[in-house]
Amino acid sequence: MMTVQRPLPLELAIGVVGPQELVERIMLSGPVMLADPPAAATASWPPGSSPAGPPMSGRLVAAAYRNEQEAPDKVLRLGPRVDVFLFASQVPHEYARRAGVLRVPATSVPLAGSALIATLLRARADARCQLSQASVDVLARTDAEEAFAELGIPAASVQVREDPASPAVLAAFHERLWRRDPGSVAFTCLESVAQRLAAAQVPVYLVRPTGSAIRAALRTATLLGAHRRLEEAQLAVMVVEVPTLRDTARRSAARQAREELRLTVHRFLLREAQRMQATVCPVGDHTFLVIATRGSLSSATDGFRAPPFAERARGELGIVVEVGAGLGRTAQEAEAHARAALAGSHNGPGSSGFAVDRDGQALAPAPRLTTSPGRPRGLATLSRLASRFPDGDGAQVVDAETAGRLLGVTSRTARRLLHTLVDEGLAWPLPPNRAPQPGRPRQFYRLVTEKLDSRPF
Protein backbone atom coordinates (compact mmCIF):
# COMPACT_ATOMS: atom_id res chain seq x y z
CA MET A 1 0.00 0.00 0.00
CA MET A 2 1.37 3.36 -1.01
CA THR A 3 1.31 5.99 1.73
CA VAL A 4 0.91 9.63 0.82
CA GLN A 5 2.74 11.83 3.28
CA ARG A 6 1.20 15.04 4.49
CA PRO A 7 3.01 18.13 3.21
CA LEU A 8 5.37 19.88 5.57
CA PRO A 9 4.03 23.04 7.25
CA LEU A 10 4.50 26.26 5.35
CA GLU A 11 6.37 28.58 7.71
CA LEU A 12 5.34 32.21 8.04
CA ALA A 13 7.54 34.80 9.73
CA ILE A 14 5.61 36.99 12.19
CA GLY A 15 7.37 40.15 13.37
CA VAL A 16 6.41 40.87 16.99
CA VAL A 17 6.83 44.59 17.75
CA GLY A 18 6.30 45.84 21.30
CA PRO A 19 7.91 46.49 24.69
CA GLN A 20 10.41 43.93 25.93
CA GLU A 21 8.16 42.30 28.55
CA LEU A 22 5.21 41.82 26.20
CA VAL A 23 7.41 40.61 23.36
CA GLU A 24 8.81 37.94 25.68
CA ARG A 25 5.29 36.88 26.68
CA ILE A 26 4.28 36.53 23.04
CA MET A 27 7.46 34.66 22.12
CA LEU A 28 6.83 32.19 24.96
CA SER A 29 3.16 31.68 24.12
CA GLY A 30 3.92 28.62 22.02
CA PRO A 31 3.93 27.72 18.30
CA VAL A 32 1.16 28.87 15.99
CA MET A 33 -0.34 26.36 13.58
CA LEU A 34 -3.17 26.73 11.08
CA ALA A 35 -4.99 24.47 8.66
CA ASP A 36 -4.50 21.43 10.87
CA PRO A 37 -7.88 19.72 10.52
CA PRO A 38 -9.56 18.28 13.62
CA ALA A 39 -9.50 14.56 14.24
CA ALA A 40 -13.21 14.17 13.48
CA ALA A 41 -12.72 15.62 10.00
CA THR A 42 -9.74 13.37 9.17
CA ALA A 43 -11.29 10.08 10.28
CA SER A 44 -12.53 9.23 6.77
CA TRP A 45 -9.33 10.16 4.93
CA PRO A 46 -6.93 7.53 3.65
CA PRO A 47 -4.00 7.00 6.01
CA GLY A 48 -1.37 9.71 5.60
CA SER A 49 -3.41 11.77 3.15
CA SER A 50 -4.87 15.26 3.43
CA PRO A 51 -7.32 16.97 1.06
CA ALA A 52 -6.14 20.38 2.17
CA GLY A 53 -2.94 22.20 1.28
CA PRO A 54 0.09 22.33 3.55
CA PRO A 55 -0.62 23.58 7.09
CA MET A 56 0.68 26.98 8.13
CA SER A 57 3.02 27.55 11.04
CA GLY A 58 4.11 30.86 12.50
CA ARG A 59 7.76 31.62 13.30
CA LEU A 60 8.04 34.59 15.65
CA VAL A 61 10.70 37.27 15.11
CA ALA A 62 11.18 39.61 18.08
CA ALA A 63 11.55 43.38 17.68
CA ALA A 64 11.41 45.02 21.13
CA TYR A 65 11.39 48.80 21.50
CA ARG A 66 11.88 51.20 24.38
CA ASN A 67 8.95 53.42 23.40
CA GLU A 68 6.17 53.27 20.84
CA GLN A 69 7.76 55.90 18.59
CA GLU A 70 10.49 53.42 17.68
CA ALA A 71 7.95 51.07 16.06
CA PRO A 72 8.47 52.36 12.47
CA ASP A 73 12.22 51.81 12.73
CA LYS A 74 11.69 48.26 14.01
CA VAL A 75 9.47 47.58 11.01
CA LEU A 76 12.11 48.92 8.61
CA ARG A 77 14.85 46.84 10.24
CA LEU A 78 12.89 43.61 9.83
CA GLY A 79 11.95 44.61 6.29
CA PRO A 80 11.29 41.72 3.90
CA ARG A 81 12.19 39.11 6.50
CA VAL A 82 8.62 38.86 7.77
CA ASP A 83 5.24 38.08 6.19
CA VAL A 84 3.10 39.92 8.75
CA PHE A 85 3.55 42.20 11.78
CA LEU A 86 1.94 41.83 15.21
CA PHE A 87 2.06 45.00 17.32
CA ALA A 88 1.67 45.21 21.09
CA SER A 89 -1.30 47.56 20.70
CA GLN A 90 -2.96 49.77 18.13
CA VAL A 91 -0.71 52.72 19.06
CA PRO A 92 2.61 51.39 17.67
CA HIS A 93 0.58 49.96 14.79
CA GLU A 94 -0.71 53.47 14.07
CA TYR A 95 2.81 54.94 14.30
CA ALA A 96 4.04 52.46 11.69
CA ARG A 97 1.01 53.05 9.46
CA ARG A 98 1.43 56.83 9.53
CA ALA A 99 5.14 56.49 8.76
CA GLY A 100 4.25 54.54 5.61
CA VAL A 101 6.63 51.68 6.33
CA LEU A 102 4.16 48.77 6.27
CA ARG A 103 4.44 46.73 3.10
CA VAL A 104 2.95 43.55 4.55
CA PRO A 105 -0.26 42.95 6.52
CA ALA A 106 -0.28 43.95 10.18
CA THR A 107 -2.50 43.57 13.23
CA SER A 108 -2.28 44.31 16.94
CA VAL A 109 -3.04 42.54 20.20
CA PRO A 110 -6.57 43.53 21.32
CA LEU A 111 -6.65 45.26 24.71
CA ALA A 112 -10.43 45.62 24.92
CA GLY A 113 -12.65 42.88 26.28
CA SER A 114 -10.90 40.35 28.51
CA ALA A 115 -7.71 42.44 28.87
CA LEU A 116 -9.56 45.52 30.15
CA ILE A 117 -11.88 43.48 32.37
CA ALA A 118 -8.92 41.70 33.99
CA THR A 119 -7.28 45.08 34.66
CA LEU A 120 -10.48 46.45 36.19
CA LEU A 121 -10.66 43.43 38.49
CA ARG A 122 -7.12 44.12 39.71
CA ALA A 123 -7.99 47.76 40.37
CA ARG A 124 -11.23 46.84 42.08
CA ALA A 125 -9.28 45.36 44.98
CA ASP A 126 -7.71 48.76 45.65
CA ALA A 127 -10.02 50.62 48.03
CA ARG A 128 -8.37 53.96 47.15
CA CYS A 129 -9.58 53.84 43.56
CA GLN A 130 -12.98 55.08 42.44
CA LEU A 131 -13.48 53.11 39.25
CA SER A 132 -16.57 55.11 38.36
CA GLN A 133 -14.28 58.17 38.04
CA ALA A 134 -11.66 56.46 35.90
CA SER A 135 -9.90 57.68 32.76
CA VAL A 136 -9.12 55.33 29.85
CA ASP A 137 -6.92 55.93 26.81
CA VAL A 138 -6.66 54.47 23.30
CA LEU A 139 -9.65 52.10 23.60
CA ALA A 140 -13.00 52.93 22.04
CA ARG A 141 -15.65 54.33 24.35
CA THR A 142 -18.04 51.51 23.50
CA ASP A 143 -15.40 48.93 24.50
CA ALA A 144 -14.75 50.72 27.78
CA GLU A 145 -18.45 51.02 28.59
CA GLU A 146 -19.02 47.33 27.86
CA ALA A 147 -16.18 46.30 30.18
CA PHE A 148 -17.45 48.50 33.01
CA ALA A 149 -20.98 47.22 32.49
CA GLU A 150 -19.78 43.60 32.71
CA LEU A 151 -18.56 44.32 36.24
CA GLY A 152 -21.57 46.43 37.21
CA ILE A 153 -19.53 49.66 37.47
CA PRO A 154 -21.26 52.92 36.45
CA ALA A 155 -19.48 54.41 33.45
CA ALA A 156 -21.32 57.70 33.05
CA SER A 157 -18.40 59.68 34.53
CA VAL A 158 -15.63 57.63 32.95
CA GLN A 159 -13.44 59.76 30.64
CA VAL A 160 -12.14 58.10 27.46
CA ARG A 161 -9.60 59.42 24.96
CA GLU A 162 -9.78 57.19 21.90
CA ASP A 163 -7.21 58.69 19.55
CA PRO A 164 -3.71 57.15 19.85
CA ALA A 165 -1.80 60.33 20.68
CA SER A 166 1.79 60.61 21.88
CA PRO A 167 2.69 59.32 25.37
CA ALA A 168 3.15 62.88 26.62
CA VAL A 169 -0.33 63.91 25.47
CA LEU A 170 -1.99 60.82 26.93
CA ALA A 171 -0.17 61.21 30.24
CA ALA A 172 -1.28 64.85 30.42
CA PHE A 173 -4.88 63.76 29.78
CA HIS A 174 -4.85 61.34 32.74
CA GLU A 175 -2.91 63.65 35.04
CA ARG A 176 -5.26 66.59 34.41
CA LEU A 177 -8.30 64.50 35.35
CA TRP A 178 -6.57 63.14 38.44
CA ARG A 179 -5.66 66.59 39.70
CA ARG A 180 -9.28 67.59 39.26
CA ASP A 181 -10.42 64.51 41.21
CA PRO A 182 -7.66 62.83 43.30
CA GLY A 183 -9.87 59.78 43.82
CA SER A 184 -9.80 58.86 40.13
CA VAL A 185 -7.60 56.19 38.57
CA ALA A 186 -6.00 55.99 35.12
CA PHE A 187 -6.13 52.97 32.81
CA THR A 188 -3.58 53.15 30.02
CA CYS A 189 -2.64 50.83 27.17
CA LEU A 190 0.92 52.20 26.88
CA GLU A 191 3.77 51.28 29.19
CA SER A 192 5.46 54.64 28.54
CA VAL A 193 2.33 56.46 29.73
CA ALA A 194 2.17 54.28 32.84
CA GLN A 195 5.78 55.16 33.65
CA ARG A 196 5.10 58.89 33.25
CA LEU A 197 2.03 58.73 35.48
CA ALA A 198 3.77 56.66 38.13
CA ALA A 199 6.57 59.25 38.26
CA ALA A 200 3.90 61.94 38.81
CA GLN A 201 2.33 59.74 41.55
CA VAL A 202 -0.92 59.34 39.62
CA PRO A 203 -2.74 56.02 40.38
CA VAL A 204 -2.41 54.05 37.17
CA TYR A 205 -3.04 50.54 35.89
CA LEU A 206 -1.48 49.25 32.70
CA VAL A 207 -3.91 47.25 30.55
CA ARG A 208 -2.08 44.02 29.78
CA PRO A 209 -3.33 41.48 27.26
CA THR A 210 -4.53 38.15 28.54
CA GLY A 211 -3.15 34.87 27.27
CA SER A 212 -6.28 34.25 25.22
CA ALA A 213 -5.99 37.69 23.61
CA ILE A 214 -2.37 36.98 22.66
CA ARG A 215 -3.25 33.60 21.17
CA ALA A 216 -6.14 35.12 19.22
CA ALA A 217 -3.87 37.89 17.88
CA LEU A 218 -1.25 35.34 16.83
CA ARG A 219 -3.87 33.34 15.00
CA THR A 220 -5.14 36.47 13.25
CA ALA A 221 -1.58 37.41 12.25
CA THR A 222 -0.98 33.91 10.88
CA LEU A 223 -4.19 34.07 8.87
CA LEU A 224 -3.18 37.46 7.42
CA GLY A 225 0.27 36.16 6.54
CA ALA A 226 -1.16 33.02 4.96
CA HIS A 227 -3.59 35.10 2.90
CA ARG A 228 -0.72 37.27 1.69
CA ARG A 229 1.34 34.21 0.74
CA LEU A 230 -1.57 32.77 -1.21
CA GLU A 231 -2.29 36.12 -2.84
CA GLU A 232 1.32 36.56 -3.94
CA ALA A 233 1.28 33.02 -5.35
CA GLN A 234 -1.61 33.88 -7.68
CA LEU A 235 -0.92 33.20 -11.31
CA ALA A 236 -0.05 36.29 -13.33
CA VAL A 237 0.07 36.32 -17.13
CA MET A 238 1.51 39.16 -19.19
CA VAL A 239 0.77 39.63 -22.88
CA VAL A 240 3.64 41.47 -24.55
CA GLU A 241 3.12 42.84 -28.05
CA VAL A 242 5.73 44.43 -30.30
CA PRO A 243 4.03 46.89 -32.69
CA THR A 244 7.07 46.94 -34.98
CA LEU A 245 6.55 43.23 -35.75
CA ARG A 246 2.92 43.59 -36.74
CA ASP A 247 2.17 43.00 -40.41
CA THR A 248 0.12 45.81 -41.90
CA ALA A 249 -0.81 46.77 -45.40
CA ARG A 250 1.15 50.00 -45.21
CA ARG A 251 4.23 48.70 -43.42
CA SER A 252 6.05 45.48 -44.02
CA ALA A 253 9.62 44.44 -43.43
CA ALA A 254 11.90 41.87 -44.95
CA ARG A 255 11.29 38.45 -43.43
CA GLN A 256 14.90 38.06 -42.33
CA ALA A 257 14.93 41.45 -40.58
CA ARG A 258 11.65 40.65 -38.83
CA GLU A 259 12.93 37.27 -37.64
CA GLU A 260 16.13 38.83 -36.32
CA LEU A 261 14.14 41.45 -34.42
CA ARG A 262 11.80 38.78 -33.07
CA LEU A 263 14.70 36.70 -31.80
CA THR A 264 16.29 39.80 -30.28
CA VAL A 265 13.07 40.63 -28.43
CA HIS A 266 12.73 37.01 -27.32
CA ARG A 267 16.24 36.98 -25.84
CA PHE A 268 15.56 40.32 -24.18
CA LEU A 269 12.35 39.02 -22.58
CA LEU A 270 14.07 35.83 -21.43
CA ARG A 271 16.71 37.88 -19.63
CA GLU A 272 14.12 40.18 -18.09
CA ALA A 273 11.89 37.29 -17.05
CA GLN A 274 14.79 35.55 -15.35
CA ARG A 275 15.06 38.49 -12.98
CA MET A 276 11.47 37.99 -11.84
CA GLN A 277 11.55 34.17 -11.95
CA ALA A 278 9.08 34.03 -14.83
CA THR A 279 8.84 32.06 -18.07
CA VAL A 280 8.44 33.36 -21.64
CA CYS A 281 6.56 31.77 -24.50
CA PRO A 282 6.13 33.21 -28.05
CA VAL A 283 2.53 32.86 -29.23
CA GLY A 284 2.60 34.68 -32.56
CA ASP A 285 4.64 36.80 -34.91
CA HIS A 286 4.48 39.81 -32.65
CA THR A 287 3.17 38.48 -29.29
CA PHE A 288 4.76 36.83 -26.26
CA LEU A 289 3.32 35.43 -23.06
CA VAL A 290 5.20 35.90 -19.80
CA ILE A 291 3.97 33.75 -16.89
CA ALA A 292 4.85 34.76 -13.33
CA THR A 293 3.26 35.18 -9.92
CA ARG A 294 1.58 38.23 -8.49
CA GLY A 295 4.38 38.66 -5.94
CA SER A 296 7.19 38.63 -8.50
CA LEU A 297 5.24 40.91 -10.86
CA SER A 298 4.55 43.40 -8.08
CA SER A 299 8.25 43.53 -7.17
CA ALA A 300 9.26 44.09 -10.80
CA THR A 301 6.73 46.87 -11.38
CA ASP A 302 7.12 48.95 -8.21
CA GLY A 303 3.79 47.76 -6.85
CA PHE A 304 2.02 47.77 -10.27
CA ARG A 305 3.03 51.36 -10.92
CA ALA A 306 4.93 50.94 -14.18
CA PRO A 307 4.66 48.25 -16.88
CA PRO A 308 7.62 45.86 -16.92
CA PHE A 309 10.05 45.70 -19.84
CA ALA A 310 8.87 48.94 -21.44
CA GLU A 311 11.65 51.29 -20.31
CA ARG A 312 14.49 48.81 -20.85
CA ALA A 313 13.16 47.81 -24.29
CA ARG A 314 13.09 51.45 -25.33
CA GLY A 315 16.57 52.11 -23.92
CA GLU A 316 18.36 48.91 -25.01
CA LEU A 317 16.54 47.92 -28.21
CA GLY A 318 15.09 51.24 -29.32
CA ILE A 319 11.62 49.75 -29.77
CA VAL A 320 8.26 50.06 -28.05
CA VAL A 321 6.62 47.09 -26.35
CA GLU A 322 3.04 47.06 -25.11
CA VAL A 323 2.27 45.08 -21.96
CA GLY A 324 -0.98 43.96 -20.38
CA ALA A 325 -1.01 41.89 -17.20
CA GLY A 326 -3.81 39.83 -15.72
CA LEU A 327 -4.49 37.73 -12.64
CA GLY A 328 -6.86 34.83 -12.52
CA ARG A 329 -7.91 31.56 -10.97
CA THR A 330 -6.79 29.71 -14.10
CA ALA A 331 -4.24 30.36 -16.82
CA GLN A 332 -7.00 31.01 -19.36
CA GLU A 333 -8.68 33.55 -17.08
CA ALA A 334 -5.40 35.33 -16.33
CA GLU A 335 -4.55 35.54 -20.04
CA ALA A 336 -8.02 36.89 -20.85
CA HIS A 337 -7.59 39.60 -18.23
CA ALA A 338 -4.14 40.43 -19.58
CA ARG A 339 -5.51 40.86 -23.09
CA ALA A 340 -8.32 43.04 -21.72
CA ALA A 341 -5.74 45.21 -19.94
CA LEU A 342 -3.72 45.47 -23.16
CA ALA A 343 -6.81 46.46 -25.14
CA GLY A 344 -7.67 49.06 -22.52
CA SER A 345 -4.24 50.64 -22.83
CA HIS A 346 -4.89 51.21 -26.55
CA ASN A 347 -7.73 53.59 -25.66
CA GLY A 348 -5.25 56.25 -24.68
CA PRO A 349 -2.35 56.89 -22.35
CA GLY A 350 -3.33 56.79 -18.71
CA SER A 351 -6.84 55.55 -19.49
CA SER A 352 -6.38 52.55 -17.19
CA GLY A 353 -3.72 50.55 -15.42
CA PHE A 354 -1.68 47.94 -17.25
CA ALA A 355 -2.88 45.14 -14.92
CA VAL A 356 -6.31 43.61 -14.23
CA ASP A 357 -7.06 41.58 -11.11
CA ARG A 358 -8.86 38.25 -11.06
CA ASP A 359 -12.23 40.00 -10.72
CA GLY A 360 -11.68 41.93 -13.95
CA GLN A 361 -10.99 45.26 -12.27
CA ALA A 362 -7.99 47.50 -12.94
CA LEU A 363 -5.36 46.77 -10.30
CA ALA A 364 -4.66 49.84 -8.20
CA PRO A 365 -0.98 50.65 -7.63
CA ALA A 366 0.41 49.94 -4.18
CA PRO A 367 1.08 53.06 -2.06
CA ARG A 368 4.65 54.25 -2.02
CA LEU A 369 6.69 54.04 1.14
CA THR A 370 8.19 57.48 0.76
CA THR A 371 6.36 60.66 1.58
CA SER A 372 6.50 63.88 -0.37
CA PRO A 373 9.94 64.76 -1.71
CA GLY A 374 9.94 67.99 0.24
CA ARG A 375 12.41 68.53 3.01
CA PRO A 376 11.15 67.36 6.46
CA ARG A 377 10.46 70.16 8.90
CA GLY A 378 12.90 68.76 11.45
CA LEU A 379 15.96 68.98 9.19
CA ALA A 380 16.31 72.71 9.83
CA THR A 381 16.15 72.13 13.59
CA LEU A 382 18.62 69.26 13.35
CA SER A 383 21.02 71.38 11.29
CA ARG A 384 20.86 74.25 13.83
CA LEU A 385 21.49 71.92 16.74
CA ALA A 386 24.37 70.13 15.02
CA SER A 387 26.03 73.42 14.06
CA ARG A 388 26.14 74.50 17.70
CA PHE A 389 28.08 71.46 18.88
CA PRO A 390 31.87 71.89 19.20
CA ASP A 391 33.85 70.52 16.27
CA GLY A 392 34.90 66.94 16.85
CA ASP A 393 32.25 66.31 19.51
CA GLY A 394 30.85 62.92 18.51
CA ALA A 395 28.29 62.64 21.32
CA GLN A 396 25.51 64.74 19.75
CA VAL A 397 23.19 63.96 22.70
CA VAL A 398 20.83 66.58 24.14
CA ASP A 399 17.87 66.88 26.46
CA ALA A 400 15.15 69.53 26.38
CA GLU A 401 17.08 71.95 28.57
CA THR A 402 20.28 71.67 26.52
CA ALA A 403 18.40 71.93 23.22
CA GLY A 404 16.54 75.00 24.46
CA ARG A 405 19.82 76.67 25.44
CA LEU A 406 21.41 75.89 22.07
CA LEU A 407 18.39 77.06 20.07
CA GLY A 408 17.53 80.02 22.27
CA VAL A 409 14.02 78.79 23.05
CA THR A 410 12.22 77.60 26.16
CA SER A 411 12.54 74.02 27.36
CA ARG A 412 8.87 73.45 26.54
CA THR A 413 9.40 74.53 22.93
CA ALA A 414 12.62 72.53 22.71
CA ARG A 415 10.83 69.42 23.96
CA ARG A 416 8.21 69.83 21.24
CA LEU A 417 10.93 70.27 18.59
CA LEU A 418 12.73 67.13 19.82
CA HIS A 419 9.48 65.17 19.54
CA THR A 420 9.23 66.35 15.92
CA LEU A 421 12.77 65.10 15.28
CA VAL A 422 11.85 61.71 16.73
CA ASP A 423 8.70 61.48 14.59
CA GLU A 424 10.78 62.15 11.44
CA GLY A 425 13.55 59.73 12.36
CA LEU A 426 16.08 62.52 12.94
CA ALA A 427 16.65 61.78 16.64
CA TRP A 428 16.61 58.70 18.84
CA PRO A 429 15.14 58.78 22.37
CA LEU A 430 17.62 57.24 24.82
CA PRO A 431 16.68 55.40 28.03
CA PRO A 432 15.72 57.91 30.74
CA ASN A 433 18.44 58.90 33.17
CA ARG A 434 17.39 57.33 36.48
CA ALA A 435 18.58 60.07 38.79
CA PRO A 436 18.29 59.55 42.57
CA GLN A 437 16.38 62.82 43.08
CA PRO A 438 12.58 62.72 42.91
CA GLY A 439 10.61 63.92 39.92
CA ARG A 440 10.47 63.05 36.25
CA PRO A 441 13.77 61.63 34.92
CA ARG A 442 15.54 63.61 32.22
CA GLN A 443 14.98 62.34 28.70
CA PHE A 444 17.99 62.47 26.38
CA TYR A 445 17.99 62.24 22.60
CA ARG A 446 20.75 61.21 20.23
CA LEU A 447 20.76 63.44 17.13
CA VAL A 448 20.96 61.48 13.86
CA THR A 449 23.25 63.97 12.13
CA GLU A 450 24.03 61.39 9.42
CA LYS A 451 20.71 62.37 7.82
CA LEU A 452 22.12 65.84 7.09
CA ASP A 453 24.61 64.36 4.62
CA SER A 454 22.05 62.26 2.75
CA ARG A 455 19.25 64.82 2.22
CA PRO A 456 19.20 67.81 -0.12
CA PHE A 457 18.90 71.31 1.34
C-alpha positions, 0 to 999 in steps of 0.5 A: 500500500502506497502511503501519501505523506502530508506536506510539511508546514509552510512557515510564516515569519511573524514580526512581533513589535512591542515592549520587551516584557510583552514581546517575551510573553508573546514569544513564549506563548507557544507555536502557531499552527493553522490548517491542521484539521480536527481529528473528526474531519480526518477520520474518513481520509486515507492514512497519511493523506490530506485533502487540504494544502500544507498547514501553516506555522508561524515563526516569531521574530522579536523586535522590542522597543523602548517606546512606541515611537520606535515602532516604524524603525523596528518595522524597517529593520525587519523589512522583507524578513517577515510576512506579517507584523503583530504590534503590542497595541494599536498605538505602535501599529498606528505609528508604523502606518502613519510612517508609511513603512508597512508593506505587509499585513499587520495587526495588533493585540486587542486590549479591549474585552478580557484584557480591560476586564482583567485590569479592572478586576485588579484595580477593584481590589484597591479601596483607594480607587474610584473606578466610576471616576476612571480615565481610559486611553486608546480604547474605544468608548463603547469597548470601555463602557461594555467592560465596566458594564460587565462588572456592574460599574457605572461608566457615566463619569468615565473619561475616554480618549480614543485617539492614539496620541503621543505618550506625553499627550496621553499622560497629560490627559490622565494627570489633568483629570486626576488633579481635578479629582484625586480619587480617580484612577488611570487605565492606560494601554501604553507602558510609557504612559504608565511610567510617566504617570507613576513618576507623577504619583498618579494612580495608574493601571497598565492594561495588559493582554490576557493569554487568550488575547495573545493567542487570538492575535497570533492566530489572526496574524498567521491568517493574514500572513497566509492570505498574503502568501496565497495572494502573492502566489496567484498566477499572473500572465503578461501579454507582450506585443511588439508593434514593430513586428505587426504586419500591416498593409502600409508597413512590411519588413523583410522576413529576415529582418523581422525574424532577427528582431523577433529573436532579439526581443525574445532573448531580451524578454528571457533575460528580463523574465529571469530576474522575476523568476518568470517564463516566456513563450512566443505565441505569434509573430508579434506576441509573447506570453510571460507567466509569473506570480503576483508577488514577483510581478509586483516587485518588478513593477514597483507595486504595479506602478509601471509596466515591466520591460517597457523602459528597458526595451526602449533604452536597449533595443530602441523599440516600443513594447506594449504590456498587459497583465492579468491575474486569474484563478486559471491560466486562461482567465489570467490571459483573458484579463491580460488581453483586456488590460492590453486592449484598454491601454490602446484607448489612450495613455493613462486611461487605465492601469496595465494590470487587471485583477482576477475579478476583472478590475484594474489593479490599483498601484500599491502606495509608495513608502516614501512621503512627499519629496519635500524637506522634512520640517525637522531637518532645519532644527537638526542642522541648527542643533548640530552646528552648535556642537563643538567641532569633533564632539561625537556625542551629539546627545541633548535633552530639552534643557540643553536643546533649548539653550542651544536654540535660544528657546524655552525648554517646553518649545525645545521638547516639542521640537525634539518630539518632531525630530523623533517622529521624522527619524532625525533623533533617537530617544535614549533610556531615561536617566534614572537620577536619585532625586525625585521627579520626572527623569531627564529624557535624552535624545541622540541626534541622527546627524548622518541624515544631514549628509544624505538629504538635499537642502 
